Amino acid sequence: MKEPLRRAILLFALLATVTGVAYPLTVTLIAGAAFPFQAHGSLVAGDDGRIIGSVLIGQNFTAPLYFQGRPSATPLTAYNASDSGGSNLGPTNPVLLEQVTGRVQALREAGVAGPIPADLVMTSGSGLDPHISLDAAMVQVPAVAKARGLPEDEVRALVMAEAVDSPFVGAYVNVLSLNRALDRMKGGGA
């Protein structure tokens, strides 16, 4: 009876070491060497070298000089990556209707006209989505161009240059990348 127990404990220790230490360490080292940008969080540095964000996590842009991203439903602070999650509010929930109405009103006050795409007023499942649809970016062009004193055609061309076309979800834009490119243009913001 002692021999099978000893073998079971030895096998458990061996498998725990292989699957719990050796394999994850090997995969982490290979990923860090082969894909350093992605393996370290896809971090974006500003012109001064300081980390200003990640291309994988949305940010709360509210100034009229910037394109706004998809709203975040994370608790305490917007785009809180340590507490990701959706609002879980159903389509008939009055709280959701109130939130959407408030977001539409805020966009109207910021100068956004015309039909407002859903991704500008509805949160994503994670609450961290860094992308908006091409339509959501285009509807903001006149307001951002006016706030920066730039021709709409230039801002529209910049949006098209930053857009990525996906066969699965259509065209979309990373808001952080778009706003950084916007700051590089004349009339740049903060």
Backbone hydrogen bonds, N-H to C=O, Kabsch-Sander energy under -0.5 kcal/mol:
donor,donor_aa,acceptor,acceptor_aa,energy
5,L,1,M,-1.3
6,R,2,K,-2.5
7,R,3,E,-2.4
8,A,4,P,-2.3
9,I,5,L,-2.4
10,L,6,R,-2.4
11,L,7,R,-2.8
12,F,8,A,-2.5
13,A,9,I,-2.6
14,L,10,L,-2.4
15,L,11,L,-2.8
16,A,12,F,-2.7
17,T,13,A,-2.0
18,V,14,L,-2.5
19,T,15,L,-3.0
20,G,16,A,-1.9
21,V,17,T,-1.4
22,A,17,T,-2.7
23,Y,18,V,-3.0
25,L,21,V,-2.2
26,T,22,A,-2.4
27,V,23,Y,-2.7
28,T,24,P,-2.4
29,L,25,L,-2.4
30,I,26,T,-2.5
31,A,27,V,-2.7
32,G,28,T,-2.4
33,A,29,L,-1.7
34,A,30,I,-3.1
35,F,31,A,-2.9
39,A,35,F,-2.8
40,H,36,P,-1.2
41,G,38,Q,-1.6
42,S,37,F,-2.5
44,V,53,G,-3.3
46,G,50,R,-3.2
49,G,46,G,-1.8
52,I,44,V,-3.1
53,G,44,V,-1.1
55,V,42,S,-2.2
57,I,54,S,-0.9
58,G,128,L,-2.6
61,F,59,Q,-1.4
62,T,60,N,-0.6
66,Y,63,A,-2.0
77,T,75,P,-2.5
80,N,77,T,-0.9
81,A,79,Y,-1.1
83,D,80,N,-2.0
84,S,81,A,-0.6
85,G,126,S,-2.5
93,N,90,G,-1.8
97,L,93,N,-1.7
98,E,94,P,-2.2
99,Q,95,V,-2.4
100,V,96,L,-2.7
101,T,97,L,-2.4
102,G,98,E,-2.2
103,R,99,Q,-2.3
104,V,100,V,-2.6
105,Q,101,T,-2.3
106,A,102,G,-2.2
107,L,103,R,-2.2
108,R,104,V,-2.4
109,E,105,Q,-2.4
110,A,106,A,-1.4
111,G,108,R,-1.4
112,V,107,L,-2.6
113,A,111,G,-0.5
113,A,139,V,-0.5
120,L,117,P,-1.8
121,V,118,A,-1.7
122,M,118,A,-2.0
124,S,71,P,-0.7
132,I,173,V,-2.2
134,L,171,A,-1.8
137,A,133,S,-1.8
138,M,134,L,-2.8
139,V,135,D,-2.2
140,Q,136,A,-0.5
140,Q,137,A,-0.9
141,V,137,A,-0.7
141,V,138,M,-0.9
144,V,140,Q,-2.4
145,A,141,V,-2.9
146,K,142,P,-2.2
147,A,143,A,-2.3
148,R,144,V,-1.7
149,G,145,A,-1.1
150,L,145,A,-2.5
154,E,151,P,-0.6
155,V,151,P,-1.7
156,R,152,E,-3.0
157,A,153,D,-2.3
158,L,154,E,-1.9
159,V,155,V,-2.2
160,M,156,R,-2.3
161,A,157,A,-2.1
162,E,158,L,-1.8
163,A,159,V,-1.1
164,V,172,Y,-3.0
166,S,164,V,-0.6
166,S,170,G,-1.2
170,G,166,S,-1.9
172,Y,164,V,-2.5
173,V,132,I,-3.0
175,V,130,P,-2.3
175,V,173,V,-0.6
178,L,174,N,-2.4
179,N,175,V,-2.7
180,R,176,L,-2.2
181,A,177,S,-2.3
182,L,178,L,-2.2
183,D,179,N,-2.0
184,R,180,R,-1.2
185,M,181,A,-0.7
185,M,182,L,-0.8
188,G,185,M,-0.7
